[in-house]
Amino acid sequence: MSKNELPLEEMSIESLFFSNVKCTFEIPIYQRNYAWEKEEITALIQDIYDSYKKDANRPYYIGTLVSYNKGDNVYEIIDGQQRLTTIRILMAAVGIKPSNTLTYRARKKSDDTIRLLTRTKDTKELVEKDERDEKDEGIINGYRYAKSEIDDLISKTERSAFLNYFCQKVHIVHYRVPKDIDLNHYFEIMNSRGEQLEKHEIVKAQLMEKLNDDEEREVFNFIWESCSGMSVYVQQNLNGINPERVFGYSLKDFLPVSFNEIVEGYHETKKEDEGAKRRISIAEIITNSRKIDWKMMEEDSDVKDSFQPIIDFPNFLLIVLKILRMNEDSFSPIDFTLDDKELLDEFRKAKLDAEGVRRFAYILLKSKYLLDNYIVHHSREDDTLESNPWKLQVWQKDKENKKGLLKNLVEHGNQSLQDKLVNLLSMFEVTFTARQRKNYLFYCLLYLITHEDRNPVEYAGFVEKLADRYFFEVYMDPEKLNEKNRPIPGSFDMTVLNKNAFNDSSVRMGTKEQFECIYGDGKVASRGVPLFVFSYLDYKLWKLYDRTMRGEGNKEESAERKAFFARLGCKDFGLKVFDQFYFSRTRRSLEHYYPQALATGAEDTLSQIEINCLGNYAMIGSEANSAGSYWTPWAKLDYYLDSSRKISLVSVASLKFLIMMSICDERRKWDFKDIMNHQEKMIEILMEQK
């Protein structure tokens, strides 16, 4: 075999780990430790499960694996070790013991932990047994996340069919570097080639080929490159046209009405230099676009304002494509996926002609403007009590001095409306962290594109109605939930949309009885309470404060303030925490306030059924939930409260949890009666229609 050829094989998980000839996959010492976090692991499991539910006969491609044959059926993993280790962890989480071995060379702690996976039956054994041995905490946490997600997501009745899909239909492309190849030479070749062409770059090339001439391709490239910088306002990233020619000086301005107008404006303001006159091939634009010097008519001396983006460019492209296709009569939004693994396939199915590519480029630029200026982004600061890191700011050029300025979306001092929008949008964002799950972002951008006036009051009304519709018409509809009370694929689109437009009907409200029928009343086993329910409840708690307590005149002994805390069912613990509240990105864990470990059902203890309900749950910061699984509710008070009995809001990250601790701090107990009383108060606020 030629040294220039790299043998490859598409393999199922079963064929990878259960080959006819037993082999060993070896992670070399130069590879980094296992580093996948909860979000990456749970998103992968959810993706595999969604693919299984959509079409159990269609393969799900998990990526590539590159290995070097060392001889004796030992394959040194060159690329893909994080993915391979995750597969091995998932196999352990579902109880599959492979015949082929995964080992870590010269890394005893990791190797011992991987071996422990083979004989472990449950998470508790993995975490608590063999305490004398050091373990790889990354692998242990990965196993814990995987097992918890699988147990929550996949019911017992479908476990067997899912395992068969996982083994047979989850595929990986395995590149085997022949053992007679010069490995150093191989690395040199890989390094000289640089990064492989990514999917969105392939899409870019395919779209540009549809355009008529190099002039249109040049402008398409300008739009694409300007929008690809997801951490910078697009107005500051236009490397070829003055921003005021596109965005004007008003929030309502987006001056061009078509791709052709952008082309005209681009060439009117572009300097006539040698770089502009030279004809450039498609291949050169694709491979060297970041090196081409697109001259600006007017140099912008402003320092670029950067932030942490909430979505990456490939997933953003899918949202833009879905917006474009909403005008097609034959288009089914429910069948469209926002997963960037399907990027090439979704653009292939779109069958865009030259005019379609032009419309896509126009909507891409407009959508990026709306994303940057009308959707929250996270500052580059850490989450702290003193400062809300979520920003909803617009960047505009001042008409007088031509300098760029940042200001809140809501002007004229209406802080309540500004805070309402920030809290609503960040509520969605911290709940739906996986970038392929951001249906809410698609709905918001579609609304902003189809409502040209973009009035902040009406926009806030839309986002709040979207939250209400999510809760009452998805999470309160058992037909749209699976056996673990999670929304089934397509449930949001079938609820929010109606014939490729927004469902404009009034939100169908619910009742306490309907809620407890789905999520439990402490008397029958709960199937689980999704994270959105807690996010929505925290928003409703903040809204109650904003509507009734915000402002002057609410002294501690006032009747209004007493009525407010009476509605919450707890003592007065101050209003400052409500004023400072925001949806921290640290709120990643669901806490049983009465811990599972103590819920044995024996005398003087609660049962598992009694504690698995809304009244005993709350969101909490991940760093605060790592050590308290055996603590009593009153012991947790001493951990979470400081000497003045104040609570660290960022670490707790939930208004509901603050209320629960206030009740416990006053009563020095937390029994089933407390849980049910608290649940009743919270459901009343959830169901409130104001």
Secondary structure, 3 states (H helix, E strand, C coil): CCCCCCCEEEEEHHHHHCCCCCCEEEECCCCCCCCCCHHHHHHHHHHHHHHHHHCCCCCEEEEEEEEEEEECCEEEEEECHHHHHHHHHHHHHCCCCCCCEEEECCCHHHHHHHHHHHHCCCHHHHHHCCCCCCCCHHHHHHHHHHHHHHHHHCCHHHHHHHHHHHHHHEEEEEEEECCCCCHHHHHHHHHHHCCCCCHHHHHHHHHHHHCCCHHHHHHHHHHHHHHHCCCECHHHCCCCCCHHHHHCCCCCCCCCCCHHHHHHHHHHHCCCCHHHHCCCCHHHHHHHCCCCCCCCCCCCCCCCCECECCCCHHHHHHHHHHHHHCCCCCCCHHHCCCCHHHHHHHHHHHCCCHHHHHHHHHHHHHHHHHHHHHCCEECCCCCCCCCCCEECEEEEECCCCCCEEEEECCCCCCHHHHHHHHHHHHHHHHHCCCHHHCHHHHHHHHHHHHCCCCCHHHHHHHHHHHHHHHHHHHHCCHHHECCCCCECCCHHHHHHEECCEECCCCCCCCCHHHHHHHHCCCCCCCCCCCHHHHHHHHHHHHHHHHHHCCCCCCCCCCHHHHHHHHHHCCCCCCCHHHHHCCCCCCEEEEEECCCHHHCCCCCCCCCHHHHCCHHHEEEEEHHHCCCCCCCCHHHHHHHHECCCCCECHHHHCCHHHHHHHHHHHHHCCCCHHHHHHHHHHHHHHHHCCC
